[in-house]
Amino acid sequence: MELAEIPLINNEAIHNFELVVDGHRAFIDYRTKDNRIYLVHTEVPVELKGRGVGDAIVLKAFHYIEERGLKMVPLCKFVQLYLQRHPEWNRLVA
């Protein structure tokens, strides 16, 4: 299955955006306050490294945030690096 076809899960109970690939769970830990989502930490299991899963989950999270009219605060270094490579998404930064 291609990454584009795998749905993003918003696990609100534990404040995680999740992507399950080949039975492995990648996630972005987040917090919310008002209309802002603070992206705290991204983690991709070693089994999925080098397959674009980190970029895919960040991109899916950005779409989720944009579709809901929210703003983000990118505290996670991985998310910050993604924004440097894809500055068009800076429109979501609070």
Residue frames as qw, qx, qy, qz and C-alpha x, y, z in Angstrom:
[[0.000, 0.888, 0.460, 0.000, 0.00, 0.00, 0.00],
 [0.397, 0.483, -0.025, 0.780, 1.28, 3.46, -0.89],
 [0.250, -0.231, -0.490, 0.802, 1.73, 6.05, 1.85],
 [0.224, -0.068, -0.161, -0.959, -0.76, 8.40, 0.17],
 [0.583, -0.271, -0.614, -0.457, -3.47, 5.77, 0.64],
 [0.490, -0.266, -0.718, 0.417, -2.88, 5.26, 4.37],
 [0.231, -0.831, -0.291, -0.414, -5.21, 7.42, 6.45],
 [0.145, 0.372, -0.498, 0.769, -3.98, 9.74, 9.17],
 [0.533, -0.558, -0.636, 0.013, -5.46, 8.86, 12.55],
 [0.086, -0.593, 0.278, -0.751, -6.05, 11.61, 15.08],
 [0.619, -0.322, -0.686, 0.208, -5.80, 9.76, 18.39],
 [0.170, -0.742, 0.027, -0.648, -7.16, 12.56, 20.55],
 [0.813, -0.558, -0.158, -0.050, -7.01, 10.47, 23.73],
 [0.776, -0.364, 0.080, 0.508, -3.20, 10.51, 23.69],
 [0.090, 0.915, -0.104, -0.379, -2.69, 13.66, 21.55],
 [0.419, -0.309, 0.698, 0.492, -1.09, 11.86, 18.61],
 [0.680, 0.538, -0.218, -0.449, -1.43, 11.96, 14.86],
 [0.625, -0.269, 0.728, 0.079, -0.72, 8.39, 13.81],
 [0.647, 0.501, -0.421, -0.392, 0.20, 6.58, 10.64],
 [0.757, -0.237, 0.606, -0.058, 0.29, 2.77, 10.73],
 [0.560, 0.619, -0.474, -0.280, 2.52, 1.30, 8.02],
 [0.671, 0.231, -0.704, 0.030, 3.15, -2.44, 7.74],
 [0.742, -0.466, -0.476, 0.067, 2.00, -2.88, 11.34],
 [0.518, -0.151, -0.283, 0.793, 4.32, -0.18, 12.70],
 [0.091, -0.905, -0.414, 0.022, 3.05, 3.06, 14.25],
 [0.382, 0.195, -0.041, 0.902, 4.65, 6.41, 13.42],
 [0.200, -0.820, -0.532, 0.072, 3.31, 9.43, 15.28],
 [0.177, 0.469, -0.118, 0.857, 3.44, 13.14, 15.92],
 [0.334, -0.520, -0.636, 0.463, 2.82, 14.11, 19.53],
 [0.043, 0.491, 0.198, 0.847, 0.81, 17.32, 19.77],
 [0.102, -0.464, -0.617, 0.627, -0.96, 19.60, 22.19],
 [0.063, 0.622, 0.494, 0.604, -3.80, 22.00, 21.46],
 [0.156, -0.514, -0.424, 0.729, -4.75, 25.36, 22.87],
 [0.329, 0.620, 0.075, -0.708, -7.43, 27.58, 21.38],
 [0.795, 0.572, 0.063, -0.192, -7.08, 27.28, 17.60],
 [0.211, 0.749, -0.628, -0.019, -3.42, 26.22, 17.70],
 [0.995, -0.080, -0.046, 0.040, -1.79, 22.83, 17.47],
 [0.180, -0.805, 0.565, 0.018, 1.67, 22.57, 19.00],
 [0.927, 0.255, -0.274, 0.008, 3.60, 19.84, 17.16],
 [0.532, -0.763, 0.361, -0.071, 5.92, 18.57, 19.87],
 [0.347, -0.459, 0.801, 0.165, 7.67, 15.41, 18.63],
 [0.808, 0.367, -0.260, -0.380, 7.69, 13.14, 15.59],
 [0.442, -0.414, 0.796, -0.005, 8.71, 9.51, 15.86],
 [0.796, 0.364, -0.339, -0.346, 9.12, 6.91, 13.14],
 [0.882, -0.315, 0.350, 0.013, 10.03, 3.32, 14.08],
 [0.236, -0.570, 0.671, 0.412, 13.41, 2.11, 12.86],
 [0.536, 0.214, 0.801, 0.160, 11.61, -0.47, 10.68],
 [0.400, 0.807, 0.435, 0.018, 10.15, 2.38, 8.61],
 [0.229, -0.756, 0.221, 0.572, 13.20, 4.63, 8.35],
 [0.182, -0.328, 0.640, 0.671, 14.17, 5.71, 4.86],
 [0.205, 0.394, 0.856, 0.263, 10.72, 5.06, 3.37],
 [0.049, -0.333, -0.257, -0.906, 9.35, 8.61, 3.51],
 [0.389, -0.581, -0.715, 0.022, 7.02, 7.90, 6.43],
 [0.305, -0.466, -0.314, 0.769, 8.18, 10.93, 8.42],
 [0.037, 0.089, -0.297, -0.950, 7.51, 13.30, 5.52],
 [0.292, -0.352, -0.752, -0.475, 4.17, 11.59, 4.83],
 [0.357, -0.598, -0.668, 0.264, 2.86, 11.96, 8.37],
 [0.180, -0.403, -0.118, 0.890, 3.94, 15.60, 8.54],
 [0.123, -0.042, -0.499, -0.857, 2.25, 16.37, 5.23],
 [0.353, -0.467, -0.773, -0.245, -0.95, 14.58, 6.29],
 [0.327, -0.562, -0.513, 0.561, -0.93, 16.48, 9.61],
 [0.076, -0.231, 0.121, 0.962, -0.52, 19.79, 7.74],
 [0.253, -0.256, -0.651, -0.669, -3.53, 18.96, 5.56],
 [0.389, -0.542, -0.733, 0.134, -5.53, 18.05, 8.68],
 [0.265, -0.470, -0.287, 0.792, -4.60, 21.36, 10.34],
 [0.033, 0.093, -0.332, -0.938, -5.37, 23.41, 7.23],
 [0.273, -0.363, -0.768, -0.452, -8.73, 21.71, 6.59],
 [0.396, -0.640, -0.624, 0.211, -9.85, 22.70, 10.08],
 [0.068, 0.875, 0.082, 0.473, -8.68, 26.31, 9.81],
 [0.705, -0.672, -0.037, 0.223, -6.16, 25.89, 12.61],
 [0.261, 0.849, -0.423, 0.180, -2.66, 27.25, 13.06],
 [0.935, -0.148, -0.231, 0.226, 0.40, 25.32, 14.20],
 [0.217, -0.877, 0.423, -0.068, 3.39, 25.92, 16.38],
 [0.894, 0.283, -0.336, 0.087, 6.22, 23.68, 15.12],
 [0.479, -0.763, 0.419, -0.116, 8.25, 22.75, 18.20],
 [0.918, -0.045, 0.366, 0.145, 9.49, 19.46, 16.71],
 [0.219, -0.601, 0.522, 0.564, 12.87, 19.66, 14.94],
 [0.382, 0.156, 0.826, 0.383, 11.72, 17.26, 12.20],
 [0.239, 0.809, 0.537, -0.025, 8.68, 19.42, 11.46],
 [0.087, -0.877, 0.122, 0.457, 10.89, 22.53, 11.44],
 [0.309, -0.332, 0.700, 0.551, 13.22, 20.89, 8.89],
 [0.356, 0.476, 0.774, 0.219, 10.23, 19.89, 6.77],
 [0.124, 0.920, 0.292, -0.231, 9.07, 23.52, 6.77],
 [0.208, -0.688, 0.408, 0.563, 12.53, 24.64, 5.62],
 [0.287, -0.046, 0.824, 0.486, 12.29, 22.26, 2.65],
 [0.024, 0.550, 0.745, 0.377, 8.64, 23.15, 1.95],
 [0.097, -0.141, -0.279, 0.945, 8.21, 26.85, 2.83],
 [0.326, -0.297, -0.485, -0.756, 4.76, 26.95, 1.19],
 [0.563, -0.481, -0.672, -0.006, 3.43, 25.39, 4.41],
 [0.275, -0.052, -0.399, 0.873, 4.63, 28.33, 6.51],
 [0.325, -0.365, -0.273, -0.828, 1.13, 29.73, 5.90],
 [0.704, -0.458, -0.518, -0.164, -0.02, 27.48, 8.76],
 [0.536, -0.053, -0.497, 0.681, 2.52, 28.71, 11.29],
 [0.283, -0.864, -0.415, 0.042, 0.99, 30.78, 14.09]]
